[in-house]
Amino acid sequence: MTEKNYTREDIDKACIQAANRFNQFEFQVPDAPGEEKGRKMAYNLYVPENMQAGETYPLVLFIHDMGSCSEDVTRTLTQGKGATVWATSYWQNRQPCFVLAPCYPRQAADDDFQVTWEADATVELVKEILRLQPSVDEKRIYGTGQSMGCMMLMELMLRNPGFFGGCFLVAGQWNPQTCGALKNENIWALVSEKDFKAFPIMGDCMKQIEVNGGRVTRGNLDAKASLPELNQKVRTIAGSGEHIFFTWFEGDSVLEELEDIKPWFYHMATWPQAYNLEAVGDWLFAQRRSPIDFSCKHHILLEHEDGSRQPMDVPFFQSKKIAPGTWQILSDGDYSYLVEGENEALVIDSGYGCGNLRAYCQSLTDRPVKRIANTHDHFDHTANNSYFDCAYMSAETKKLATIPFPSFEGICFPRSYPVQVIDEGYVFDLGGRHLATFKIPDHAVGSLAFLDDQEGILFCGDELCMPFGKPVNGSVEYVHDLLLKLWKRKDDIKVLYGGPGKGETRIIGQLLENMEYIVSGHEGEMMQPEPGKDAGKKPQGSEPIVYQRRLPHPPDRHQDDPADAAYKRIMNYAGICVIYDIRRVKEKNADDINM
């Protein structure tokens, strides 16, 4: 079952089957002051099949509506599909996860914005699952709920800031006066436009988030559209790159019949429609607890090519399709790339801009986006790795990846994300499309390049596409031999794409010819020191700090040792420039290379 051929009926049938995959348990709630002793909470738990040793998995917590309150713990599995949809074979193949569905015997959240002891007990239950199931990733705990469940989740987020990686809130609302505090949470809210409570009150909650400094992206959906059309509309909305979304099913679209309509019909009809949306699930799984917080840089402005400016803590993404199933993405700094196969899509390099790069890439494709490959360790290529399930890199890159430039002081960039070390010969199998790994460790120690067998694109990071030519960090002979390996595949390489942008395949041949000329005994011109370059416009008085969007922080980068200046040479030959050190021409000097 794929997005292009499954139907609403297929999803309903799959959810009925998935209900039998849960096991039932009872949680002994810890005693709390003022509460009776011996409290218990019944719950359903689905554990993903065929878990891999050493890997961790998300957990989805579903909280049901008031009408499903029951002493029968399985009621929350049969009332609808808010719990069971995540345990279907389709979702488990797409994103294996644990699913936790407690069942409350009574109303636990009401219209007066009050909750019962079940609220705190639910959080304790999640913590107990974390203790019992070490394979649950505590950074990827997601919440979803409908009606009362939505209300309960909003209160849980208020009581436990940052506990959830993200929440999908369906057909509910909470106290607008308190919801401004949710401005840092990852939220997707979905209601019906004609839900007489949820639409206006959730709308007020979103306004309060904005009053308190948050940003909200809004959008409407036609529930009668086909699932592919609905999912594409969701991805378009998600393309803002923001982390709080307020969406609604427009007009009467959630209703199949328009006769004898009762006010609550719109409310309840939202529930099954919401959990049909694969794209919202993809957005949810792309979120993480404690996203990278740029708020301390709000006073710094980034200037676009058209002269417009925006604060550094506002997400910015632009993309263009450079080949079928292939996108070039600009945020801040160098370009990133998204490569789509039949089964999944892979991101290459991360940039260092504000915003969840993975979630943005997921808005471009209906294939799951879970992995990132890094060409090298430099911060402008690895800053946002923590948003991905796993980062693929060389052993040398792993030691140095995601170390911020000084101008990012005050922002915490996690370095503890999962890493798989790869080397030359590793092949990414995306389903009908493969990327072969080559090692060309010159621009940075351990640098990798990836050759796409479908489109003939060599993704080469900063190795080959620099507009000023090729700075050689190793010996000229050593780098020549590295490039010679690539040149033997020249018939397979149609174009180069890297951090600076596009390059022609002929660059490799020109560099080889230039380096052979150097190795044969020809010496380039002495390199003249350049005057210091300014990353942005220096503020005058009270003027703001302004950086350029494409390369806002060059003063932090690759400072040369002044003592080496006398040995630097520029060789302009074969139509290309090579910058090298005359002490490091032959391979015999490779031991002296600081790589």
C-alpha positions in Angstrom: 0.0 0.0 0.0 1.5 3.3 -1.1 0.1 6.9 -1.0 -0.7 6.7 -4.7 -3.1 3.7 -4.4 -4.4 3.4 -0.8 -7.9 4.5 0.0 -9.7 5.6 3.1 -11.3 2.2 3.2 -7.9 0.5 3.1 -6.8 2.6 6.1 -10.0 1.7 8.0 -9.4 -2.1 7.4 -5.8 -1.9 8.3 -6.6 -0.2 11.6 -9.1 -2.9 12.5 -6.5 -5.5 11.9 -3.9 -3.5 13.9 -6.0 -3.5 17.0 -5.1 -7.1 17.6 -1.4 -6.3 17.7 -1.6 -4.5 21.1 -1.1 -6.0 24.5 -3.0 -4.8 27.6 -1.3 -3.9 30.9 -2.0 -2.0 34.1 0.2 0.7 35.5 0.5 1.2 39.3 0.5 5.0 39.6 3.0 6.4 42.1 1.4 7.8 45.3 1.1 11.6 45.3 0.2 14.0 48.1 -3.6 14.6 48.2 -4.4 11.7 46.1 -5.8 8.3 47.1 -3.3 5.4 47.3 -3.4 2.4 45.0 -4.4 4.2 41.8 -4.0 2.2 38.6 -4.2 3.1 34.9 -5.0 0.6 32.2 -3.2 0.9 28.9 -2.6 -0.7 25.5 0.9 -1.0 24.1 2.2 -2.0 20.7 5.8 -2.9 20.4 7.3 -2.8 16.9 8.3 -6.1 15.4 11.8 -7.0 14.2 13.5 -4.3 16.1 17.2 -4.0 15.3 19.8 -4.4 18.1 21.2 -1.0 19.1 18.6 1.1 17.4 16.0 3.2 19.1 12.4 4.0 18.0 9.8 6.7 18.5 6.8 6.3 20.8 3.4 7.7 19.9 1.0 8.4 22.8 -2.7 8.5 21.8 -5.3 10.0 24.2 -8.9 9.3 23.4 -12.1 11.4 23.4 -14.6 11.5 26.3 -17.1 9.2 24.5 -14.5 6.4 24.7 -14.0 6.6 28.5 -14.5 3.0 29.7 -13.5 0.3 32.1 -12.7 -1.8 29.0 -9.1 -1.0 28.2 -9.5 -2.0 24.5 -12.2 0.7 24.0 -9.5 3.2 22.9 -8.5 0.8 20.2 -12.0 0.3 18.7 -13.5 3.8 19.0 -11.5 5.0 15.9 -8.0 4.9 14.4 -6.1 7.5 16.4 -4.1 4.7 18.2 -4.3 1.8 15.7 -3.2 3.7 12.6 0.4 3.9 13.8 0.5 0.2 14.3 -0.7 -0.7 10.8 1.8 -2.5 8.5 1.9 0.6 6.3 3.1 3.0 9.1 5.4 0.3 10.7 7.1 -0.2 7.3 7.4 3.6 6.9 8.4 4.5 10.5 8.5 1.7 13.1 7.4 3.0 16.4 5.9 2.1 19.8 2.3 3.0 20.3 0.9 3.7 23.8 -2.9 4.1 24.3 -4.1 4.5 27.9 -7.8 4.2 28.6 -9.4 6.5 31.1 -12.6 5.3 32.9 -14.0 8.8 33.3 -13.7 12.3 31.7 -10.2 13.5 32.5 -10.2 17.0 30.9 -13.2 19.4 30.7 -14.4 22.6 29.1 -13.5 24.6 32.3 -9.8 23.7 31.5 -9.6 21.3 34.5 -7.9 17.9 34.4 -8.0 14.9 36.8 -5.0 13.0 38.3 -4.9 11.0 35.1 -2.9 13.9 33.5 0.2 13.6 35.6 -0.2 9.8 35.8 -0.1 9.7 32.0 3.3 11.3 32.0 4.5 8.9 34.7 3.2 6.1 32.5 5.3 7.3 29.6 8.4 7.5 31.9 7.6 3.9 33.0 7.6 2.7 29.4 10.9 4.4 28.9 12.3 2.4 31.8 10.8 -0.9 30.7 11.6 -0.4 27.0 15.2 0.8 26.5 14.6 0.9 22.7 12.3 3.9 23.0 14.0 7.1 22.1 13.2 9.7 24.7 13.8 12.5 22.2 11.1 11.2 20.0 8.0 10.9 22.2 5.0 12.1 20.2 1.5 12.9 21.4 -1.8 12.9 19.6 -5.4 12.9 20.7 -8.9 13.9 19.7 -11.4 16.1 21.5 -10.8 15.4 25.2 -7.5 13.8 24.2 -6.4 17.0 22.4 -7.3 19.0 25.5 -5.4 16.7 27.8 -2.3 16.9 25.6 -2.3 20.7 25.6 -2.3 20.7 29.4 0.5 18.0 29.4 2.6 20.3 27.2 2.0 23.2 29.5 3.0 21.1 32.6 5.9 19.4 30.9 7.6 21.9 28.5 9.8 20.1 25.9 8.7 16.6 27.0 7.2 15.8 23.6 9.1 15.8 20.4 5.8 17.0 18.8 2.0 16.8 19.1 -0.8 16.3 16.5 -3.8 17.9 18.1 -7.2 16.9 16.6 -10.6 18.6 17.1 -10.0 20.2 20.5 -9.0 23.4 22.3 -7.7 24.6 25.7 -7.5 27.8 27.7 -6.2 30.5 25.4 -4.9 32.5 28.4 -2.3 29.9 29.1 -1.4 28.7 25.6 1.1 31.5 24.9 3.5 29.3 26.8 3.3 26.7 24.0 5.3 28.9 21.6 8.3 26.7 21.7 6.5 23.4 21.2 6.2 21.5 17.9 2.4 21.5 17.2 0.2 20.6 14.3 -3.5 21.4 15.1 -6.3 20.2 12.9 -10.0 21.1 13.4 -13.2 21.6 11.3 -14.0 25.1 10.3 -17.6 24.5 11.5 -16.6 22.9 14.8 -18.3 25.5 17.0 -15.9 25.1 19.9 -12.6 23.8 18.5 -12.2 26.2 15.6 -12.7 29.6 17.3 -11.1 28.6 20.6 -8.1 26.8 19.1 -7.8 29.9 16.9 -7.6 32.1 20.0 -4.9 29.7 21.4 -2.8 30.3 18.3 -3.3 34.0 18.6 -1.9 33.9 22.1 1.1 32.0 20.9 1.8 34.8 18.5 1.2 37.5 21.1 3.9 35.8 23.2 6.4 35.8 20.3 5.7 32.5 18.6 5.0 32.1 14.9 2.0 30.2 13.5 1.5 28.9 10.0 -2.1 28.5 8.9 -3.8 26.6 6.1 -7.1 25.1 5.1 -7.9 21.7 3.6 -10.8 20.2 1.6 -11.6 16.9 3.3 -13.4 15.7 0.2 -10.2 15.9 -1.9 -8.3 12.7 -2.7 -5.7 11.5 -0.2 -2.8 12.3 -2.6 -4.2 15.9 -3.0 -4.7 16.3 0.7 -1.2 15.1 1.5 0.3 17.4 -1.1 -1.6 20.3 0.4 -0.3 19.4 3.9 3.3 19.3 2.5 2.9 22.7 0.9 1.8 24.1 4.3 4.7 22.4 6.1 7.1 24.0 3.6 7.1 27.2 5.6 9.7 25.5 7.8 8.0 26.7 11.0 7.1 24.4 13.9 3.5 25.4 14.8 0.7 24.8 12.4 -3.0 25.6 12.7 -5.1 23.9 9.9 -8.8 23.3 9.4 -11.1 21.3 7.1 -13.0 24.0 5.2 -16.8 24.4 5.3 -18.8 21.2 5.3 -16.1 19.1 3.7 -15.8 16.7 6.7 -19.4 15.6 6.3 -20.6 12.9 3.9 -24.2 13.8 4.3 -25.6 17.3 4.6 -29.1 16.4 5.8 -30.2 16.7 9.4 -26.9 18.1 10.5 -26.3 18.5 14.3 -23.7 20.9 15.6 -21.4 18.2 16.9 -21.2 16.3 13.6 -18.4 18.5 12.4 -16.4 17.9 15.6 -16.6 14.1 15.5 -16.3 13.8 11.7 -12.8 15.4 12.0 -11.4 12.5 13.9 -11.3 9.8 11.2 -10.3 12.3 8.5 -7.3 13.6 10.5 -5.7 10.2 10.9 -5.8 9.5 7.1 -3.2 12.2 6.5 0.1 10.5 5.9 1.9 13.9 5.5 1.0 15.0 9.0 2.4 11.8 10.3 5.6 12.4 8.3 5.8 15.9 9.8 5.3 14.5 13.3 8.1 11.9 13.0 10.5 14.6 11.6 10.3 16.5 14.9 12.6 16.2 17.9 12.6 17.2 21.6 14.6 20.3 22.2 15.0 21.6 18.7 18.0 23.9 18.0 17.1 27.3 19.5 18.4 30.4 17.5 16.4 32.9 19.6 19.6 34.5 21.1 20.5 35.6 17.5 17.2 37.4 16.9 19.1 40.8 16.8 21.2 39.6 13.8 19.8 40.1 10.4 20.5 38.0 7.3 20.3 39.8 4.0 18.9 38.1 0.8 20.2 38.8 -2.7 17.3 41.2 -3.3 18.3 43.3 -0.3 15.5 42.2 2.0 16.4 41.1 5.5 15.0 38.8 8.2 16.2 37.9 11.8 18.6 35.0 12.0 16.2 33.0 14.2 13.4 32.9 11.5 13.6 29.7 9.3 14.3 30.3 5.7 14.3 27.6 3.0 14.4 27.7 -0.8 14.6 24.8 -3.1 14.7 24.0 -6.8 14.5 20.7 -8.6 17.8 20.1 -10.4 16.9 16.6 -11.8 14.0 14.1 -11.4 13.6 13.4 -7.7 16.5 15.7 -6.8 16.4 19.0 -5.1 19.0 21.7 -4.2 18.1 23.4 -1.0 19.3 26.8 0.4 18.9 27.8 4.0 22.0 29.5 5.4 25.5 28.9 4.2 26.2 26.0 1.7 23.6 24.1 -0.4 22.1 20.9 0.9 20.6 18.2 -1.4 17.6 15.8 -1.3 17.8 12.6 -3.4 14.6 10.6 -3.8 14.4 6.9 -4.5 11.4 4.6 -4.7 11.6 3.7 -0.9 13.1 6.7 0.8 14.8 10.1 0.3 18.3 10.9 1.5 19.6 14.4 2.5 23.2 15.3 1.7 24.8 17.9 4.0 22.8 20.1 6.4 23.8 23.8 6.2 23.7 25.8 9.4 20.5 27.7 9.2 17.6 28.0 11.7 14.8 25.6 11.3 14.2 21.8 11.0 15.9 20.8 7.7 14.5 17.3 7.9 10.9 18.5 8.2 11.4 20.9 5.3 12.8 18.2 3.1 9.9 16.0 4.1 7.6 18.7 2.7 9.2 18.1 -0.8 8.6 14.4 -1.1 6.2 11.6 -0.2 9.1 9.3 0.5 10.2 9.1 4.2 13.2 11.3 5.0 15.2 9.8 7.9 18.9 9.8 7.0 21.5 12.4 6.2 24.9 11.8 4.6 27.7 14.3 5.3 30.5 15.0 2.8 32.8 16.3 5.5 32.9 17.6 9.1 32.7 21.4 8.7 30.0 23.1 10.7 28.2 24.5 7.6 27.7 20.9 6.5 26.8 19.1 9.8 25.1 21.7 12.1 21.6 20.3 11.7 22.4 16.5 11.9 20.5 16.1 15.1 17.1 16.3 13.4 17.8 13.0 11.6 17.5 9.4 12.7 21.0 8.7 11.7 23.9 10.6 10.1 26.3 8.8 7.8 29.9 10.0 7.7 33.5 8.9 7.7 35.3 8.0 10.9 37.4 11.2 10.6 34.3 13.3 10.1 32.7 11.8 13.2 35.5 13.2 15.4 35.0 16.8 14.2 31.4 17.1 13.1 29.0 19.8 14.4 31.5 22.0 16.2 30.0 25.5 15.8 31.8 28.5 14.4 32.5 31.2 17.1 29.7 33.5 15.8 27.1 30.8 16.8 28.1 31.1 20.5 25.0 30.8 22.7 23.3 28.2 20.5 23.4 24.5 21.5 24.0 22.2 18.6 23.7 18.6 19.8 26.6 16.3 18.9 25.1 13.1 20.4 23.0 12.1 17.4 23.2 8.5 16.0 26.1 8.0 13.6 26.9 5.3 11.1 30.6 5.3 10.0 31.0 4.6 6.3 34.0 4.5 3.9 34.7 4.3 0.3 32.6 1.6 -1.4 29.5 2.1 0.8 26.3 2.2 -1.3 23.1 4.0 -0.3 20.2 1.9 -1.6 17.1 4.3 -1.8 15.1 1.8 -3.9 15.8 1.8 -7.6 18.5 4.5 -7.0 21.9 4.1 -5.6 24.6 6.4 -4.4 28.2 5.1 -4.3 30.7 6.5 -1.8 34.2 7.8 -2.8 36.8 9.1 -0.4 38.5 12.3 -1.4 40.0 13.7 1.8 41.5 16.9 0.8 39.3 19.9 1.6 38.7 18.3 5.0 40.1 15.1 6.6 37.8 12.2 5.7 35.8 14.0 3.0 33.4 11.8 1.0 31.6 12.2 -2.3 28.5 10.4 -3.5 27.8 9.3 -7.1 24.2 8.9 -8.1 23.8 6.0 -10.5 20.4 7.3 -11.8 21.1 10.9 -12.7 24.9 10.8 -12.9 25.3 13.5 -10.3 28.5 13.6 -8.1 27.6 15.2 -4.8 31.1 16.5 -3.7 30.7 18.9 -0.9 33.3 21.6 -1.0 35.9 19.6 -2.9 35.4 20.5 -6.5 32.9 23.3 -7.1 34.7 26.3 -5.6 34.3 29.2 -7.9 37.9 30.3 -7.5 39.4 26.8 -8.3 40.8 24.2 -6.1 42.8 24.8 -2.9 45.0 21.8 -2.3 45.4 20.8 1.4 47.4 17.6 0.8 50.3 17.1 -1.5 49.5 17.9 -5.2 50.4 14.4 -6.2 48.2 12.8 -3.5 45.2 14.8 -4.5 45.8 14.1 -8.2 45.7 10.4 -7.4 42.4 10.8 -5.6 40.8 12.6 -8.5 42.1 10.1 -10.9 39.9 7.5 -9.3 36.9 9.7 -10.0 38.1 10.4 -13.6 38.0 6.7 -14.3 34.2 6.9 -13.8 33.9 10.0 -16.0 31.4 8.3 -18.3 29.1 7.9 -15.3 29.5 11.5 -14.0 27.3 14.0 -15.9 27.5 16.9 -13.5 28.9 18.0 -10.1 26.9 19.5 -7.3 28.4 20.7 -4.0 28.2 23.2 -1.2 28.9 26.2 -3.5 26.6 25.0 -6.2 26.9 23.4 -9.7 30.1 22.3 -11.4 30.9 20.7 -14.8 32.5 17.3 -15.0 35.3 18.7 -17.0 36.6 20.4 -13.8 38.0 17.0 -12.8 39.9 16.6 -16.0 41.2 20.2 -15.9 42.4 19.8 -12.3 44.2 16.6 -13.2 46.0 18.4 -16.1 46.9 21.3 -13.9 48.3 19.1 -11.1 50.3 17.0 -13.6 51.8 20.3 -14.8 52.8 21.2 -11.3 54.2 17.7 -10.4 56.3 17.8 -13.7 58.2 20.8 -12.2 56.3 23.9 -13.1 55.8 26.4 -10.3 52.8 28.8 -10.0 52.9 32.5 -9.0 53.3 33.6 -5.5 50.0 34.1 -3.8 49.4 37.7 -2.8 47.7 38.2 0.6 44.1 39.4 0.3 42.8 42.2 2.4 40.5 41.0 5.2 37.0 40.3 4.1 33.9 41.3 6.0 31.1 38.8 6.4 28.5 41.5 6.7 28.0 45.2 7.1 29.6 46.5 10.3 27.0 48.2 12.4 27.3 51.9 12.9 26.1 53.1 16.3 22.7 51.4 16.9 22.5 49.8 13.4 21.9 46.0 13.5 24.5 43.4 12.6 23.8 42.2 9.0 25.3 39.1 7.4 24.8 37.8 3.9 22.4 34.8 3.5 24.6 32.7 1.3 27.8 32.9 3.4 27.1 34.8 6.6 30.1 33.8 8.7 33.4 33.6 6.6 35.5 35.2 9.3 35.1 32.0 11.4 36.4 29.8 8.6 39.7 28.2 7.7 42.2 30.8 8.9 45.6 30.3 7.2 48.8 30.4 9.2 50.6 33.6 8.2 53.9 31.7 8.3 52.7 29.6 5.4 52.0 32.5 3.1 55.4 32.6 1.6 55.0 29.0 0.4 51.6 29.5 -1.2 51.4 29.4 -5.0 48.6 29.8 -7.6 48.8 27.8 -10.8 46.5 29.0 -13.6 46.7 26.3 -16.2 44.3 24.2 -18.3 41.6 26.7 -17.7 41.4 26.3 -14.0 43.2 27.6 -10.8 45.0 25.4 -8.3 46.3 26.9 -5.0 49.0 24.8 -3.4 52.0 24.7 -1.1 55.3 24.3 -2.9 56.6 22.2 0.0 53.8 19.7 -0.7 54.0 18.8 -4.3 55.1 15.2 -4.3 53.5 12.3 -2.4 56.7 11.8 -0.4 55.8 14.9 1.5 52.4 13.5 2.5 53.6 12.7 6.0 54.0 16.4 6.6 50.4 17.2 5.6 48.2 18.4 8.3 45.0 16.6 7.2 
